């Protein structure tokens, strides 16, 4: 592969005191070991998006357009995504849904891997709902998922996962994500998606 695959890692939680950056940094380090991947970490705290959509046919206010312009090209440039999400009330955080909804064609025919964390369920209920949302946006959800139940107990003080099985799960997910990213990128080079 001559050109690296561009992978956007999206940190979906914006809550004060969030654990998400620990998990996102960990998966970023796992992915960084692969020379065929180029990574872009999109933290929704650092790249806030508007929360009010304009009426159909109306333009965004300039300040909102500037916020969107800081994120949209990065989503569009990605060949694949890794979504890092906690579970809130059996679902995923509202800021993550907001970020998804501001984009449409940018998700089309691209694979999405999931890294979830939380209490006893490890965020898996959030992932199941995200699969439905991304399917509607013509994205391909990756079967293998990385999940951390009782996540706060699963990382050491340096942010490393204490269970070796986590790295094994990450490898499986990244293998599938890379395969799908390359396959879809090659397919779109021959025939644009949707034609």
N, C-alpha and C positions, 0 to 999 in steps of 0.2 A: 504494500500500500504506500503510494508516494506522498499523499497528503493526509495528515492526521484527521481522524474523525473528531468533530467538535461536539463536546458533551457539556451541556449546561446542567449544573447541579443547583436545584432550587431549594432554598431553606424556607419552608412553609410557615413556620411559627413566628409571630411578632410579639408574643407575650413577654412582659417584663420578667426577668429571671429565667428565661427559656433555656432549655437544654439542647435545643436544635443545633446551635453552632458546634457543639461537641460532636454530635453525630455527623453533621455535614463535613466537618474537618476530617473526621475519621474516614468516611467514604471517599473524600477527595484524595487522601493519602493512598488509599487502596488503588484508586483509579490512576493516580500519578505514576504508579509503578509500570504502567503500560505505555510504551513509547508511541503506540499507534493512536493514542488519545490526546486531545488538546482540551483542557478543562476551563470552564468559566463558572465561577461560583456567584450565583444570583441570590443575595440575601434580601428578603422582602422588607427588612428593617432599613437597610441601606438604600434600597430602591423602592420607596413607597409609590403606590399607584393611586389614582383618583378612586373614590368610592361611589361617585354619582355619574351615571352614564347620561350623555346628552339625549334629548329627544331624537327620534329617527330623522335623519336629514339635517340635523343641526351640528355645528362645529363644537369642538371642545374649547373651553376657555384656555387662554394661552398658558397659564400656569399648569393646568392639567395636561395639556398637550406636551409640555416640556417633561413632565414626569413620565408620561407614556413613551416619549422619544428616547428616554434613557434606558428603557427595557426592551421595547419591541424589536429593535435591530438585533439584539443579543438572542432573543427567542428565535427570530427568523434565521439567524446564522447557524443555529445549532443543528447538528445531524441527529441528535438523540438527547434525552433528558434523564436525569435522576432526580426524583422528587423525594425530599426528606420531610416527613410529616409526623406530627404527633396525632393522637386521637383525642378529640374533644367531643364528649357526649355521643359516642358511637360514630363519629364522623370526623372530618378534617377541618382545619381552621378556616374561618371566613376570609382572611387575607389571601390564602392560597386559592380559594375559589374565585375571588376577585381577580387575581393575577391570571388565572386560566381564562376567565370570561373576557378579559380585555383583548384576547388574541383568538384568532380562528384559523386562518390558512397557515399560520406559522407552525401549528401543531400537525398539519396534515401529513400522513404517510411517514411519520417518524416514530421510533420506539421510545417507550417510557419505562424506566426501571424505578422501583420503589424501595426506599429505606424508611421503615417506620419504627416508632418507639412509643412507649407508654407504660401503663400499669400491667395488669394480668394478661391483657390481649396483645400487648406489644404493638398496638396501633394497627393491627390487621383489619379491623372493621373500617377504619379510615381508608385503607388501601382498596378494599372491596368496593367502596363507593367511588373512589377515584377512577377505578377501572371503567365504571359505567360512564363517567364524565368524559374521560379521554376517548372512549370508543365513539361517543357522539361527535367528537372532533377529529375523527378519522386517524387517530393515533393508535399505535400497537402497544398494548400493555405486555410487559415481559412477565413470563410465568414465574420465574424464580424471584423471590423477595427476600430482603434482609430485614429482620424484625428483632427488636429488643424489648422483651417484657421486663418490667421493673428496671427500666433503662439506667436509672441513677446508680444502680448497684453493678452494672455491667461494664463500667469504664473506670480506669484508674485515674490518679491525679494528673497524669500527663495526657489524658484523653484517648488512651489506647484501650481497645476492647480486651477484657480479661479472659474471655472464652475463645479459644482458638477456632471454634466452630463458626464464629462471626466472620473471620477471614475466608473460610471455606465457602460460606454462603455468599459473601461479596464476590468471590471469584466466579461462582456459578452465574450470578446475576450479570456481572460484567462481561462474561463470555457470551451470554445470550444477547445482551444489549449491543455488544460490538458486532456480532453476527448480523443482527437485524439492521443495525445502522448502516453497515456496509451494503447489505443486500438491497435495502430500500434506496440508498443513495445511487447505487449502480442502476437500479431499475428506473429511477426518475431521470437519470442521464439519457436513457434510451427513449423513454416515453413519459412525458409530464404526467403527474398524478391526476386522475380524473378524466383523462382523454381516451 
